[in-house]
Amino acid sequence: MLAFVLHRDSVIAIPISKKKEHVLEHAKVWDITLNKEDMEIINEEFPAPERKILLDNV
């Protein structure tokens, strides 16, 4: 999902982790290539909200 978010215009992702292994895992996102079909499938499964919503601060 991080790769999906980073491929979208005007969207910012701020992955957070306290564990080194998770930070290294996040860095692997740049090795992921999503094609147009991948983006369409994800957009269909997880549509953008139609209004502003508050996000959970995990």
C-alpha positions in Angstrom: 0.0 0.0 0.0 2.9 2.3 0.6 4.0 1.9 -3.0 0.5 2.7 -4.1 0.3 5.9 -2.1 3.7 7.0 -3.3 2.7 6.6 -7.0 -0.2 9.0 -6.6 0.0 12.7 -7.3 -0.6 15.2 -4.4 -0.5 12.5 -1.7 2.1 12.3 1.0 3.0 9.2 2.9 4.9 9.3 6.2 5.7 5.8 7.2 6.6 5.5 10.9 8.5 2.8 12.7 10.4 2.3 15.9 12.1 -0.8 14.6 15.1 -0.8 12.3 13.8 -3.8 10.3 10.6 -2.0 9.6 12.4 1.1 8.4 14.5 -1.1 6.0 11.3 -2.8 4.9 9.8 0.6 4.1 12.8 1.5 2.0 12.1 -1.5 -0.3 9.0 0.3 -1.6 11.2 1.9 -4.3 11.8 -1.6 -5.7 8.1 -2.1 -6.4 6.7 -1.2 -9.8 3.0 -0.7 -10.2 1.5 -0.6 -13.7 -1.7 1.0 -14.7 -3.7 -2.2 -14.2 -2.3 -2.6 -10.6 -3.3 1.0 -9.8 -6.8 0.5 -11.2 -7.4 -2.7 -9.2 -6.2 -1.0 -6.0 -8.3 2.1 -6.7 -11.3 -0.1 -7.2 -10.8 -2.0 -4.0 -9.9 1.0 -1.9 -11.8 4.0 -3.4 -10.8 7.5 -2.3 -13.2 9.2 0.2 -15.7 11.6 -1.3 -15.3 14.1 1.5 -12.6 15.1 4.0 -12.2 12.6 6.8 -10.0 12.5 9.9 -7.4 9.8 9.9 -6.5 7.7 13.0 -3.2 8.8 14.5 -1.7 5.4 15.2 
